[in-house]
Amino acid sequence: MSTTPRKGRRDATAAALTVASGGEMLRAASDVIAARLNILAEGLADPGKADMVEMTLMGTEKIEALTDSAAAVAGELGELAARAAHASMDELGHAQRAAEAMAIAATPQAYARAGYDYAVGWWGRAAGQMMTLNTELLRTQSEALRPIHDAAVANARRLSGRD
């Protein structure tokens, strides 16, 4: 998962909390949908008593939560792209040094050793970068879920107090 056991535990805990939050969000969403279907049915049965405020919120709250979610994803992906670009530039430096070592190798063994050292180093760097990327994508997922979760849970609490 990560480079240190402590960070690995933190990442695993964060992933588990995201899963739990997702479950809570789904339960809240089903409660909100049920409550709002009743509000819509009551409004259709007696349009004069329709809860127009709640009916308006049905759309605006979704747009707000999805906008906040999209903004979180955009910010996280921007950071990921910057780190990927930095890692690519670092890798170009490693490749250049390996090519130089191969170019000045005095023996076929030294040539092969320079290529081998680069390949093994690349493999380790790539594996580390992929583990980091996976962790960062989990964080991105959590950040994207947060505004939707918060809106669904708040709505479920608010709507559960209705008559």
C-alpha positions in Angstrom: 0.0 0.0 0.0 2.6 2.6 1.0 6.2 3.1 1.9 5.8 2.8 5.6 3.6 0.5 7.8 2.1 3.5 9.6 1.2 5.2 6.3 -0.2 1.9 5.1 -2.5 1.6 8.1 -3.6 5.2 7.6 -4.4 4.5 3.9 -6.3 1.3 4.8 -8.2 3.1 7.5 -9.1 6.0 5.0 -10.2 3.4 2.4 -12.4 1.6 5.0 -13.9 4.9 6.1 -14.7 5.8 2.5 -16.5 2.5 2.1 -18.5 3.0 5.3 -19.3 6.6 4.2 -20.6 5.3 0.9 -22.9 2.8 2.7 -24.2 5.6 4.9 -24.7 7.8 1.9 -26.7 5.0 0.1 -28.9 4.5 3.1 -29.5 8.2 3.5 -30.2 8.6 -0.2 -32.9 5.8 -0.1 -34.5 7.6 2.9 -34.4 10.9 1.0 -35.9 9.4 -2.1 -38.7 7.8 -0.2 -39.5 11.0 1.7 -39.4 13.1 -1.5 -41.6 10.7 -3.4 -44.2 11.2 -0.7 -43.8 15.0 -1.0 -44.2 14.8 -4.8 -47.3 12.5 -4.4 -48.9 14.9 -1.9 -48.2 17.8 -4.3 -49.8 16.0 -7.2 -52.8 15.1 -5.0 -53.3 18.6 -3.9 -51.2 21.2 -5.9 -52.3 24.0 -3.7 -50.5 22.4 -0.7 -47.5 21.3 -2.7 -44.2 21.9 -0.8 -42.6 24.0 -3.5 -39.5 24.8 -1.4 -38.7 21.1 -1.0 -39.5 20.4 -4.6 -37.0 23.1 -5.6 -34.4 21.8 -3.3 -34.7 18.4 -5.0 -32.8 19.8 -8.0 -30.7 22.6 -6.6 -29.1 20.5 -3.8 -28.1 17.8 -6.3 -26.5 20.4 -8.6 -24.6 22.0 -5.6 -23.3 18.6 -4.3 -22.3 17.4 -7.8 -20.6 20.8 -8.5 -18.6 20.5 -5.2 -17.8 16.9 -6.0 -16.5 17.8 -9.5 -14.4 20.6 -8.1 -12.8 18.2 -5.6 -12.0 15.7 -8.4 -10.6 18.5 -10.6 -8.3 19.7 -7.9 -7.1 16.3 -6.9 -6.5 15.3 -10.6 -4.6 18.5 -11.2 -2.3 17.6 -8.3 -1.9 14.1 -9.6 -1.0 15.4 -13.1 1.6 17.7 -11.6 3.2 14.8 -9.7 3.1 12.6 -12.7 4.8 15.2 -14.8 7.5 15.7 -12.1 8.0 11.9 -11.9 8.3 11.8 -15.7 11.0 14.4 -15.7 12.9 12.6 -13.0 12.7 9.4 -15.0 14.2 11.2 -18.0 17.1 12.1 -15.8 17.6 8.5 -14.7 17.4 7.3 -18.4 19.9 10.0 -19.4 22.4 8.9 -16.8 21.9 5.2 -17.7 22.5 6.1 -21.4 25.6 8.0 -20.5 26.9 5.0 -18.4 26.2 2.7 -21.3 27.9 5.0 -23.8 31.1 5.1 -21.8 31.1 1.5 -20.7 34.6 0.0 -21.2 33.4 -3.6 -21.4 30.3 -5.5 -22.6 29.7 -6.4 -18.9 29.8 -2.8 -17.8 27.4 -1.9 -20.6 25.0 -4.7 -19.6 25.4 -3.7 -15.9 24.4 -0.1 -16.6 21.3 -1.3 -18.5 20.4 -3.8 -15.9 20.8 -1.2 -13.1 18.6 1.2 -14.9 15.9 -1.5 -15.6 15.8 -2.7 -11.9 15.7 0.9 -10.7 13.0 1.8 -13.1 10.9 -1.2 -11.9 11.2 -0.1 -8.3 10.4 3.5 -9.1 7.4 2.5 -11.2 6.0 0.1 -8.6 6.3 2.8 -5.9 4.7 5.4 -8.1 1.8 3.1 -8.9 1.2 2.4 -5.2 1.3 6.1 -4.5 -1.1 6.8 -7.4 -3.6 4.1 -6.1 -3.6 5.7 -2.7 -4.1 9.2 -4.1 -6.9 7.9 -6.3 -8.6 6.5 -3.2 -8.2 9.9 -1.6 -9.7 11.5 -4.7 -12.7 9.1 -4.5 -13.2 10.1 -0.8 -13.1 13.8 -1.6 -15.5 13.4 -4.5 -17.9 11.4 -2.3 -17.8 13.9 0.6 -20.2 16.6 -0.7 -22.7 14.1 -2.0 -22.6 12.1 1.3 -23.0 15.3 3.4 -26.0 16.5 1.4 -27.7 13.1 1.4 -27.2 12.6 5.2 -28.3 16.2 6.0 -31.4 15.7 3.9 -32.2 12.4 5.5 -32.0 14.0 8.9 -34.0 17.0 7.9 -36.7 15.0 6.1 -37.0 12.4 8.9 -38.4 15.2 11.1 -41.3 15.9 8.8 -44.9 15.0 9.6 
